[in-house]
Amino acid sequence: MIIEQKLHDILTRTADIESQMNGGNISGDELSRLSREYSRLGEIVPLINEYFTITRGIADATEMQNDADLREIALEQLVELNHKLPDIEKRLQIALLPRDAADDNSAIMEIRAGVGGEESALFAGDLFNQYKSYALRQGWKIEVIEENATSLRGYKEIIFKIDGVGAYARMKFESGIHRVQRVPETEASGRIHTSAASVAVMPEAKDIDIVIEDKDIRIDVFRASGAGGQHVNKTDSAVRITHFPTGIVVTCQNERSQFQNKATAMAVLRSKLYEKQRNEQMGARDASRKSMVGSGDRSEKIRTYNFPEQRVTDHRIKLTLYKLDDILAGGVALDEMIDALIAADQLERLANME
């Protein structure tokens, strides 16, 4: 049952934030923080108002039953309002679920070719183009951090950032093994091959999230090079950072200067450490259960793209869409799949709260 006092507290907090923002005399950082909180509460307030409208209507209709002239109308209203009540209660429960602290962050994604040789690298390229198109359609910016391209426009590995509020919330369920079934361009006999690529999604970490001590890292610089060993420049601008406590190694050579590459590599390292920390915390907290949408582990097969049948199947929620072209184009069908994953996660968390 929804706790009504909590709902009143949310309405009070929303009004308080609105007053602070209109009053001025607050710093830019504080204004930014209040704006994010106000935006989040703004999604809940209409549901709260609808809930109170329904519960007040039920109370009024119940009282109206005492009047013989109004009893029939009151009964009709009670049937209608009691039918609406469970739905608004469920929607409020979902809206009030604890949020992932990183949901509003930008996302850093890594795609790596797996089993399948050049075909796997081509598929990794398809996935990158899918996410790039999707990000641009959402109004987000995309920045390639590191890439290892093949001669056939595929990628052995590509790391990129999707910069936009809420990017991580939308993209985080893409982590895992993506499998493709199709006839490769290099296949002369027309046989269907199966290959795979892994995807990792991390929230971009801020300086306040993760502190990296100088003594814990080694920074190496070297000459940046492109595909096939062709030198991009003749200076030691590429940067490799090794984090001793975890063994994590990050390389960046896509920027033009050593300073830019170092800053980018540090941002990726910070995000990797942040994600590692989050996984350890969630592992300890959720050891007793595993979400139906999966652990996000890159060793877990999550989705299959079958070209002959033009279908995409997400194995975590048993959802199949015969919209392969639109999904690979980053279209509305990818939104449909992501929305289904988010809904499944919400229902799973609700079930574990009850």
Secondary structure as UniProt FT lines:
FT   HELIX           4..23
FT   HELIX           28..64
FT   TURN            65..66
FT   TURN            68..70
FT   HELIX           71..95
FT   TURN            101..104
FT   STRAND          107..113
FT   TURN            115..116
FT   HELIX           117..137
FT   TURN            138..139
FT   STRAND          141..149
FT   TURN            151..152
FT   STRAND          155..163
FT   TURN            165..166
FT   HELIX           167..171
FT   HELIX           172..174
FT   STRAND          176..182
FT   TURN            185..186
FT   STRAND          193..203
FT   TURN            207..209
FT   HELIX           214..216
FT   STRAND          217..222
FT   HELIX           227..229
FT   STRAND          238..243
FT   TURN            244..247
FT   STRAND          248..252
FT   HELIX           258..285
FT   TURN            286..288
FT   TURN            292..293
FT   TURN            298..299
FT   STRAND          301..306
FT   TURN            307..310
FT   STRAND          311..314
FT   TURN            315..318
FT   STRAND          319..321
FT   HELIX           324..328
FT   TURN            329..330
FT   HELIX           332..353
//
